Amino acid sequence: MNILITGAAGHIGGRLRADLAGRYGLIRLFDQTAITDLAPGEEAVTGDIADMAAVEAAMQGIDGVIHLAAMPVEAPFEVILHANVVGTWNIYEAARRHGAKRVVFGSSNHAVGFYPRTQHIDHTVLPRPDSRYGLSKSWGEAVSALYADKYGVTTLNIRIGNAAEVPGSARALAIWVSRRDLAQLMILGLEHPDIHCDIVYGVSRNSACWYDNSAAYRLGYAPQDRSEDHTEAAMAGEAQVTQDAVALHFQGGPFCSIEYAGAPIMPTEG
């Protein structure tokens, strides 16, 4: 299998390269930042994810895609539109045109960030994006459904939680995913034969988790790590965080607070 990683110079993409080394015939790295530290079996393409010609060139000879390229934080709509909306559309359309039949889409917990922390949710809940960023990830999941149903380009959508080296807050204890657990999900997304358009949560086996991740376990996901092993570091980080009632009430945390003008949330509810 030849694979393409978009956003390969980013935080997750950069670490993933080492985790996948030697597993595939070719790992092509796509990013707007030039990548020069190539390992055996890697090649790099520099380009803009919103440039269809560049994406099509990168898709030549590719069997599967790990799509991580995105504006990873909240931003004006024009910025989100360029990277997260147009870029994701380009990936799926280029995959269709060039015969790549599997995509692993780096979705986000922010696609469902407006669920309260008291609610345990699974892969079947309706999207409740907490930001323009989260909205773009919800839209990407919808694009994956269209391309799976209509064109046979199948997808594992991974709603990635907190992918820091160690969790740095109480919220992160619920949604943290270790490097090796996330890599395991990416590999399942590329290789599992029975994926059509599936949604899983990119979290480790955390006791405080807000998610029912049984859909991932049915695919064979067996997380090796858990956030509670890093509770001391998380609580040290929590002490440095200033949060309002909105951030404490909803799963999306501070993304929910940005421009929030909804119903008042009493501090005692968080």
MARLUM-895686 format. One line per 3 residues: number of its first residue (from 1); for each residue x, y, z of N, C-alpha, C, O. Coordinates in steps of 0.2 Angstrom, whole numbers, always signed. Layout:
BEGIN
NUM	X,Y,Z,X,Y,Z,X,Y,Z,X,Y,Z; ... .
# end
This chain:
BEGIN
1	+4,-6,+0,+0,+0,+0,+4,+6,+0,+9,+7,+4; +3,+11,-4,+6,+18,-4,+1,+23,-1,-5,+23,-3; +4,+27,+4,-1,+31,+7,+2,+38,+7,+8,+40,+6 .
4	-3,+43,+8,-2,+50,+8,-4,+53,+15,-9,+51,+17; +1,+56,+18,-1,+60,+24,-1,+67,+23,+4,+70,+21; -7,+70,+23,-7,+78,+23,-6,+81,+30,-8,+78,+35 .
7	-3,+87,+30,-2,+90,+36,+4,+86,+39,+4,+86,+46; +9,+84,+35,+14,+79,+38,+19,+83,+42,+23,+79,+46; +19,+89,+42,+24,+93,+46,+21,+96,+52,+25,+99,+56 .
10	+15,+94,+53,+12,+96,+59,+13,+92,+65,+17,+87,+65; +10,+94,+71,+11,+90,+77,+10,+83,+77,+14,+79,+79; +4,+81,+75,+2,+74,+74,+6,+71,+68,+8,+65,+69 .
13	+5,+74,+62,+8,+71,+56,+16,+70,+57,+18,+64,+55; +19,+74,+60,+27,+73,+61,+28,+67,+66,+33,+64,+64; +24,+66,+71,+26,+60,+75,+23,+54,+72,+27,+49,+72 .
16	+18,+54,+68,+15,+48,+65,+20,+45,+60,+20,+39,+59; +24,+49,+57,+29,+47,+52,+33,+41,+55,+34,+36,+52; +36,+42,+61,+40,+37,+64,+36,+31,+66,+39,+25,+65 .
19	+30,+32,+67,+26,+26,+69,+24,+22,+64,+23,+16,+64; +24,+24,+58,+22,+21,+52,+28,+18,+47,+27,+15,+42; +34,+21,+49,+40,+19,+46,+41,+12,+44,+41,+8,+49 .
22	+42,+10,+38,+43,+3,+35,+37,-1,+35,+37,-7,+33; +31,+2,+36,+25,-2,+36,+22,-2,+29,+19,-7,+27; +23,+3,+25,+20,+4,+18,+25,+5,+13,+31,+7,+14 .
25	+23,+3,+7,+28,+3,+1,+31,+10,+0,+37,+11,-1; +26,+15,+1,+28,+22,+0,+24,+27,+5,+18,+26,+6; +27,+31,+8,+24,+36,+13,+25,+43,+10,+31,+45,+10 .
28	+20,+46,+6,+21,+52,+3,+19,+58,+8,+13,+57,+11; +23,+63,+9,+21,+68,+14,+20,+74,+11,+23,+77,+7; +14,+77,+12,+11,+83,+9,+10,+89,+15,+7,+87,+20 .
31	+13,+94,+13,+12,+100,+18,+14,+106,+14,+18,+106,+10; +12,+112,+17,+14,+118,+14,+21,+120,+16,+24,+125,+14; +23,+117,+22,+30,+118,+24,+34,+112,+21,+33,+107,+22 .
34	+40,+114,+18,+45,+109,+15,+47,+105,+21,+49,+107,+26; +47,+98,+19,+50,+93,+23,+56,+90,+20,+56,+88,+14; +62,+91,+24,+68,+89,+21,+71,+83,+24,+76,+80,+21 .
37	+69,+81,+30,+72,+76,+34,+69,+69,+32,+66,+66,+37; +69,+67,+26,+66,+61,+24,+69,+55,+26,+75,+54,+26; +65,+50,+28,+68,+43,+30,+67,+39,+24,+63,+40,+19 .
40	+70,+33,+24,+69,+28,+19,+61,+26,+18,+58,+25,+23; +59,+26,+11,+52,+25,+10,+48,+31,+10,+42,+30,+9; +51,+37,+11,+47,+43,+12,+49,+47,+6,+54,+47,+3 .
43	+44,+51,+3,+45,+57,-1,+40,+62,+0,+35,+61,+3; +43,+68,-1,+39,+74,+1,+36,+78,-5,+40,+79,-10; +30,+81,-4,+28,+86,-9,+26,+92,-5,+22,+92,+0 .
46	+28,+98,-7,+26,+104,-4,+20,+108,-8,+21,+108,-14; +15,+109,-5,+9,+112,-8,+4,+115,-4,+4,+113,+2; -1,+118,-6,-7,+121,-3,-12,+116,-3,-14,+114,-9 .
49	-15,+114,+2,-21,+109,+2,-27,+111,-2,-31,+108,-4; -27,+118,-2,-33,+121,-6,-32,+122,-13,-36,+124,-17; -26,+120,-16,-24,+120,-23,-25,+113,-26,-21,+108,-25 .
52	-31,+112,-29,-33,+105,-32,-27,+102,-36,-26,+96,-36; -24,+106,-40,-18,+104,-45,-13,+100,-40,-10,+95,-42; -11,+104,-35,-6,+101,-31,-8,+95,-27,-4,+90,-26 .
55	-14,+95,-25,-17,+89,-22,-17,+83,-27,-16,+77,-25; -20,+84,-33,-20,+79,-38,-13,+76,-39,-12,+70,-40; -8,+80,-40,-1,+78,-41,+1,+74,-35,+4,+68,-36 .
58	-1,+75,-29,+2,+71,-23,-2,+65,-23,+0,+60,-20; -8,+64,-26,-12,+58,-25,-10,+53,-30,-13,+48,-30; -6,+55,-35,-4,+50,-40,-1,+43,-37,+4,+44,-33 .
61	-4,+38,-39,-1,+31,-36,-3,+30,-29,+1,+25,-26; -7,+33,-26,-9,+32,-19,-15,+28,-18,-20,+28,-22; -14,+24,-13,-20,+19,-11,-24,+21,-5,-30,+20,-5 .
64	-21,+25,+0,-24,+27,+6,-21,+34,+8,-16,+35,+7; -26,+37,+11,-24,+44,+14,-25,+45,+21,-30,+43,+23; -20,+48,+25,-22,+51,+31,-22,+58,+31,-17,+61,+29 .
67	-28,+61,+31,-29,+68,+30,-29,+72,+37,-34,+72,+41; -24,+75,+38,-23,+79,+44,-22,+87,+43,-23,+91,+48; -21,+89,+37,-20,+96,+35,-26,+100,+37,-31,+98,+35 .
70	-25,+105,+41,-31,+109,+43,-28,+115,+47,-22,+115,+50; -32,+120,+47,-31,+125,+52,-33,+122,+59,-39,+121,+60; -29,+121,+64,-31,+117,+70,-34,+121,+75,-36,+117,+81 .
73	-35,+127,+75,-39,+131,+80,-44,+135,+77,-45,+136,+71; -48,+138,+81,-53,+143,+79,-50,+149,+75,-45,+151,+77; -53,+151,+70,-50,+156,+66,-56,+159,+62,-62,+157,+62 .
76	-55,+165,+59,-60,+168,+54,-63,+163,+49,-59,+159,+47; -69,+164,+47,-72,+159,+42,-68,+158,+36,-67,+153,+33; -65,+164,+33,-61,+163,+27,-55,+159,+28,-53,+155,+23 .
79	-52,+159,+34,-46,+154,+35,-48,+147,+35,-45,+143,+32; -54,+146,+39,-56,+139,+40,-59,+137,+33,-57,+131,+31; -62,+141,+29,-64,+139,+22,-59,+136,+18,-59,+131,+15 .
82	-53,+140,+18,-47,+138,+13,-44,+132,+15,-44,+127,+11; -42,+131,+21,-39,+125,+23,-43,+119,+25,-42,+113,+22; -48,+120,+29,-52,+114,+31,-58,+112,+27,-60,+106,+27 .
85	-61,+117,+23,-67,+115,+19,-64,+114,+12,-65,+108,+10; -61,+118,+9,-59,+117,+2,-54,+112,+2,-54,+107,-3; -49,+112,+7,-44,+107,+7,-47,+100,+8,-44,+95,+4 .
88	-52,+99,+12,-55,+92,+13,-58,+90,+7,-58,+84,+5; -62,+95,+4,-65,+93,-3,-60,+91,-8,-61,+86,-11; -55,+94,-8,-50,+92,-13,-47,+85,-12,-46,+82,-17 .
91	-46,+84,-6,-43,+77,-4,-48,+72,-7,-46,+67,-10; -54,+72,-5,-59,+67,-7,-60,+67,-15,-61,+61,-18; -61,+72,-18,-62,+72,-25,-55,+70,-29,-56,+66,-34 .
94	-49,+72,-26,-43,+69,-29,-43,+61,-28,-40,+58,-33; -45,+59,-22,-45,+52,-21,-49,+48,-26,-47,+43,-28; -55,+51,-27,-60,+48,-31,-57,+48,-38,-57,+42,-42 .
97	-54,+53,-41,-52,+53,-48,-46,+49,-49,-45,+46,-54; -42,+48,-44,-36,+44,-44,-36,+37,-41,-31,+33,-41; -42,+35,-39,-42,+28,-37,-40,+26,-30,-39,+20,-28 .
100	-39,+31,-26,-37,+30,-19,-44,+28,-15,-48,+32,-15; -44,+22,-12,-51,+20,-10,-52,+20,-2,-57,+18,+1; -47,+23,+1,-47,+23,+9,-44,+30,+11,-39,+32,+9 .
103	-48,+33,+15,-46,+39,+19,-47,+39,+26,-52,+36,+29; -42,+41,+30,-43,+42,+37,-43,+49,+38,-38,+53,+37; -49,+51,+41,-50,+59,+42,-49,+61,+49,-52,+58,+53 .
106	-44,+65,+50,-43,+68,+56,-48,+73,+58,-47,+79,+57; -54,+70,+61,-59,+74,+63,-57,+77,+70,-51,+76,+72; -62,+79,+74,-60,+82,+81,-66,+81,+86,-72,+81,+84 .
109	-64,+81,+92,-69,+81,+97,-73,+88,+97,-79,+88,+100; -71,+93,+94,-74,+99,+93,-80,+99,+88,-84,+103,+88; -81,+93,+85,-87,+92,+81,-93,+91,+85,-99,+91,+83 .
112	-92,+89,+91,-97,+87,+96,-96,+91,+103,-98,+89,+108; -93,+97,+102,-91,+100,+108,-96,+103,+112,-95,+105,+118; -102,+104,+110,-107,+107,+113,-112,+102,+117,-117,+104,+120 .
115	-109,+96,+118,-113,+92,+122,-110,+93,+129,-104,+94,+130; -114,+93,+134,-112,+94,+141,-107,+89,+144,-108,+83,+141; -103,+90,+148,-98,+85,+151,-102,+80,+155,-99,+75,+156 .
118	-108,+81,+157,-112,+76,+161,-115,+71,+156,-117,+66,+159; -114,+72,+150,-117,+67,+145,-112,+63,+142,-107,+65,+139; -113,+56,+142,-109,+51,+139,-112,+50,+132,-117,+48,+131 .
121	-107,+51,+127,-109,+51,+120,-106,+46,+116,-100,+44,+118; -109,+43,+111,-105,+38,+106,-105,+41,+99,-106,+47,+98; -103,+37,+95,-102,+39,+88,-109,+40,+84,-109,+43,+78 .
124	-115,+39,+87,-121,+40,+83,-124,+47,+85,-129,+48,+82; -121,+50,+89,-124,+57,+91,-124,+62,+85,-119,+61,+81; -129,+66,+85,-128,+72,+80,-123,+76,+81,-121,+77,+87 .
127	-120,+79,+76,-115,+84,+77,-117,+90,+81,-123,+92,+80; -113,+93,+86,-114,+99,+89,-108,+103,+90,-105,+103,+95; -106,+106,+84,-99,+109,+84,-99,+115,+88,-104,+119,+89 .
130	-93,+116,+91,-92,+122,+96,-89,+128,+93,-88,+132,+97; -88,+128,+87,-84,+133,+84,-84,+132,+76,-87,+128,+73; -81,+137,+72,-81,+137,+65,-76,+131,+64,-77,+127,+59 .
133	-71,+130,+68,-66,+124,+67,-70,+118,+68,-70,+113,+63; -74,+117,+73,-78,+111,+74,-83,+110,+68,-84,+104,+66; -86,+115,+66,-91,+115,+60,-87,+112,+54,-90,+108,+51 .
136	-81,+114,+53,-78,+112,+47,-76,+104,+48,-76,+100,+43; -75,+102,+54,-74,+95,+55,-80,+91,+54,-80,+85,+51; -86,+93,+56,-93,+90,+55,-94,+90,+48,-96,+85,+45 .
139	-92,+95,+44,-93,+95,+37,-89,+90,+34,-91,+86,+29; -83,+89,+36,-78,+84,+33,-81,+77,+34,-80,+73,+30; -84,+76,+40,-87,+69,+41,-93,+68,+36,-94,+63,+34 .
142	-97,+74,+35,-102,+73,+30,-100,+72,+23,-102,+68,+19; -94,+75,+21,-91,+74,+14,-89,+66,+14,-89,+63,+9; -86,+64,+19,-84,+57,+19,-90,+52,+18,-89,+47,+15 .
145	-96,+54,+21,-102,+50,+20,-104,+50,+13,-105,+44,+10; -104,+56,+9,-105,+56,+2,-101,+52,-2,-103,+48,-6; -94,+52,-1,-89,+49,-5,-89,+41,-4,-88,+37,-8 .
148	-91,+39,+2,-92,+32,+4,-98,+29,+0,-97,+24,-3; -103,+33,+1,-110,+30,-2,-110,+30,-9,-112,+26,-13; -108,+36,-12,-108,+37,-19,-102,+35,-23,-103,+32,-29 .
151	-96,+35,-21,-90,+34,-25,-86,+28,-22,-81,+26,-25; -88,+25,-16,-84,+19,-14,-77,+21,-11,-73,+17,-10; -76,+28,-9,-70,+30,-6,-72,+30,+2,-76,+34,+4 .
154	-70,+25,+5,-72,+23,+12,-67,+27,+17,-62,+29,+16; -70,+28,+23,-67,+33,+28,-68,+30,+35,-73,+28,+37; -62,+31,+39,-63,+31,+46,-62,+38,+48,-56,+41,+48 .
157	-67,+41,+51,-67,+47,+54,-65,+47,+62,-68,+43,+65; -59,+49,+63,-56,+49,+70,-57,+56,+73,-54,+61,+72; -62,+56,+78,-63,+62,+82,-58,+63,+87,-58,+61,+93 .
160	-52,+66,+85,-46,+66,+89,-47,+71,+96,-50,+76,+95; -45,+68,+101,-46,+72,+108,-40,+76,+109,-38,+80,+104; -37,+75,+114,-31,+79,+116,-24,+75,+115,-23,+70,+118 .
163	-20,+77,+110,-15,+73,+107,-8,+76,+110,-3,+75,+107; -8,+79,+116,-2,+81,+119,+2,+75,+121,+0,+70,+122; +9,+77,+122,+13,+71,+125,+10,+68,+131,+10,+62,+132 .
166	+8,+73,+136,+4,+71,+142,-2,+75,+143,-1,+81,+141; -7,+73,+146,-13,+78,+147,-11,+83,+152,-7,+82,+157; -13,+90,+150,-11,+95,+154,-17,+99,+157,-16,+105,+159 .
169	-22,+96,+158,-28,+99,+161,-33,+93,+163,-32,+88,+161; -38,+95,+167,-43,+91,+169,-47,+88,+163,-49,+83,+163; -49,+93,+159,-52,+91,+153,-48,+86,+149,-51,+81,+146 .
172	-42,+87,+148,-38,+83,+144,-38,+76,+147,-37,+71,+143; -39,+75,+154,-39,+68,+157,-45,+64,+154,-45,+58,+153; -50,+68,+151,-56,+64,+148,-55,+62,+141,-57,+57,+139 .
175	-51,+66,+137,-50,+66,+130,-43,+65,+127,-42,+65,+121; -39,+63,+132,-32,+62,+130,-31,+56,+126,-34,+51,+127; -26,+56,+121,-24,+50,+117,-17,+50,+116,-14,+55,+114 .
178	-14,+45,+118,-7,+44,+117,-4,+43,+110,-8,+42,+106; +2,+45,+109,+5,+44,+102,+4,+37,+99,+1,+36,+94; +5,+32,+103,+5,+25,+100,-2,+23,+99,-4,+19,+95 .
181	-7,+25,+104,-14,+23,+103,-17,+27,+97,-21,+24,+93; -15,+33,+96,-18,+36,+90,-15,+33,+83,-18,+33,+78; -8,+31,+83,-5,+28,+78,-9,+21,+76,-10,+19,+71 .
184	-11,+18,+82,-15,+12,+81,-21,+13,+77,-23,+9,+73; -25,+18,+79,-31,+20,+76,-30,+22,+68,-34,+20,+64; -25,+25,+67,-23,+27,+60,-22,+21,+56,-24,+20,+50 .
187	-18,+16,+59,-17,+10,+55,-23,+6,+54,-24,+3,+48; -27,+5,+59,-34,+2,+58,-38,+6,+53,-41,+2,+48; -38,+12,+52,-41,+16,+47,-39,+14,+40,-43,+14,+36 .
190	-33,+13,+40,-30,+12,+33,-31,+5,+31,-33,+3,+25; -31,+0,+36,-30,-7,+34,-37,-11,+35,-37,-17,+33; -41,-9,+40,-47,-13,+42,-51,-14,+35,-53,-10,+32 .
193	-53,-21,+34,-57,-22,+28,-64,-20,+28,-67,-19,+23; -67,-19,+34,-74,-18,+35,-76,-11,+36,-82,-10,+38; -72,-6,+35,-74,+1,+36,-78,+3,+30,-76,+2,+24 .
196	-83,+7,+31,-87,+10,+26,-86,+18,+27,-83,+21,+23; -90,+20,+32,-89,+27,+34,-91,+27,+41,-96,+29,+44; -86,+26,+45,-86,+25,+52,-83,+30,+56,-79,+34,+54 .
199	-86,+32,+62,-84,+37,+67,-81,+34,+73,-85,+30,+76; -75,+35,+75,-73,+33,+82,-70,+39,+85,-69,+45,+82; -68,+38,+92,-65,+44,+95,-58,+42,+96,-56,+37,+98 .
202	-54,+47,+95,-47,+46,+96,-45,+48,+103,-42,+53,+105; -46,+43,+107,-44,+44,+115,-41,+37,+117,-43,+32,+114; -37,+38,+122,-34,+32,+125,-40,+29,+130,-45,+31,+130 .
205	-38,+24,+134,-42,+20,+138,-43,+24,+145,-40,+22,+150; -46,+30,+145,-46,+35,+150,-52,+34,+155,-58,+33,+152; -51,+33,+161,-57,+31,+166,-62,+37,+166,-68,+36,+167 .
208	-60,+43,+165,-64,+49,+165,-67,+51,+158,-70,+56,+158; -66,+47,+153,-69,+48,+147,-76,+50,+146,-80,+46,+149; -78,+54,+142,-85,+56,+141,-88,+52,+135,-94,+53,+133 .
211	-84,+48,+132,-86,+45,+125,-87,+37,+126,-83,+34,+130; -92,+34,+123,-92,+27,+122,-89,+26,+116,-91,+27,+110; -83,+23,+116,-79,+21,+110,-79,+14,+108,-75,+11,+105 .
214	-85,+11,+109,-86,+4,+107,-85,+3,+100,-84,-2,+98; -87,+8,+96,-86,+7,+88,-79,+6,+87,-77,+2,+82; -74,+9,+90,-67,+8,+89,-65,+1,+91,-61,-2,+88 .
217	-68,-1,+97,-66,-7,+100,-68,-13,+95,-65,-18,+95; -74,-12,+92,-77,-17,+87,-72,-18,+81,-72,-23,+78; -68,-13,+80,-63,-13,+74,-57,-17,+77,-52,-18,+72 .
220	-56,-18,+83,-50,-21,+86,-45,-16,+89,-40,-18,+91; -48,-10,+90,-44,-5,+94,-42,-7,+101,-47,-9,+105; -36,-8,+103,-34,-10,+110,-29,-5,+113,-23,-6,+113 .
223	-32,+1,+115,-27,+6,+118,-23,+4,+123,-25,+0,+128; -17,+6,+123,-11,+4,+128,-11,+9,+134,-7,+7,+139; -13,+14,+133,-12,+20,+138,-18,+22,+141,-24,+21,+138 .
226	-17,+26,+146,-23,+29,+150,-21,+36,+153,-15,+36,+155; -25,+41,+153,-23,+47,+155,-22,+48,+163,-18,+52,+165; -25,+43,+167,-24,+44,+174,-17,+43,+176,-16,+44,+182 .
229	-13,+40,+172,-6,+39,+174,-3,+45,+174,+3,+45,+176; -6,+51,+171,-3,+57,+171,-7,+62,+175,-6,+68,+173; -10,+60,+180,-15,+65,+184,-11,+70,+187,-13,+76,+187 .
232	-5,+69,+190,-1,+74,+193,+0,+80,+188,+0,+86,+190; +3,+78,+182,+5,+83,+177,-2,+87,+175,-1,+93,+174; -7,+83,+174,-13,+86,+172,-16,+92,+177,-18,+97,+175 .
235	-16,+90,+183,-18,+94,+188,-13,+100,+189,-16,+106,+191; -7,+99,+188,-2,+105,+188,-4,+110,+183,-4,+116,+184; -6,+107,+177,-8,+111,+171,-14,+115,+173,-15,+121,+171 .
238	-19,+111,+176,-26,+114,+177,-25,+120,+182,-29,+125,+181; -20,+120,+186,-19,+126,+191,-18,+132,+187,-18,+138,+190; -15,+131,+181,-13,+137,+177,-18,+140,+172,-17,+145,+169 .
241	-24,+136,+172,-29,+138,+167,-34,+142,+170,-37,+140,+175; -36,+147,+167,-42,+151,+169,-48,+149,+164,-47,+150,+158; -53,+147,+167,-59,+145,+164,-65,+148,+166,-66,+149,+172 .
244	-70,+149,+162,-76,+152,+164,-82,+146,+164,-80,+140,+163; -88,+148,+166,-93,+143,+167,-95,+139,+161,-96,+133,+161; -94,+142,+155,-96,+139,+149,-91,+134,+147,-93,+128,+145 .
247	-84,+136,+148,-79,+131,+146,-80,+125,+151,-78,+119,+149; -81,+126,+157,-82,+120,+162,-88,+116,+161,-88,+110,+163; -93,+119,+158,-99,+115,+157,-99,+110,+151,-102,+105,+151 .
250	-96,+113,+145,-97,+109,+139,-90,+105,+138,-85,+107,+140; -91,+100,+134,-85,+95,+132,-80,+99,+128,-74,+97,+128; -82,+104,+124,-77,+108,+120,-73,+113,+124,-68,+116,+121 .
253	-74,+114,+130,-70,+118,+134,-70,+125,+131,-75,+128,+130; -64,+128,+131,-63,+135,+129,-66,+137,+122,-67,+143,+121; -66,+132,+118,-69,+133,+111,-76,+135,+111,-78,+139,+107 .
256	-80,+133,+116,-87,+135,+117,-87,+142,+120,-92,+145,+118; -82,+144,+123,-83,+151,+126,-82,+156,+121,-84,+162,+122; -78,+155,+116,-76,+160,+111,-83,+163,+108,-87,+159,+105 .
259	-84,+169,+108,-90,+173,+106,-97,+170,+108,-102,+171,+105; -96,+166,+114,-103,+163,+117,-108,+169,+119,-106,+173,+123; -114,+168,+116,-119,+172,+118,-126,+168,+119,-131,+171,+118 .
262	-125,+162,+121,-131,+158,+122,-134,+159,+129,-132,+164,+132; -137,+154,+131,-140,+154,+137,-135,+154,+143,-130,+151,+142; -136,+158,+148,-132,+158,+154,-130,+152,+157,-135,+148,+158 .
265	-124,+150,+159,-122,+144,+162,-120,+146,+169,-115,+150,+170; -124,+143,+174,-122,+145,+181,-116,+141,+183,-115,+135,+181; -111,+144,+186,-105,+141,+188,-106,+135,+192,-102,+130,+191 .
268	-111,+134,+196,-112,+128,+199,-114,+122,+195,-113,+116,+197; -116,+123,+189,-118,+118,+184,-111,+114,+181,-112,+109,+179; -106,+118,+181,-100,+115,+178,-97,+110,+183,-91,+108,+182 .
# end
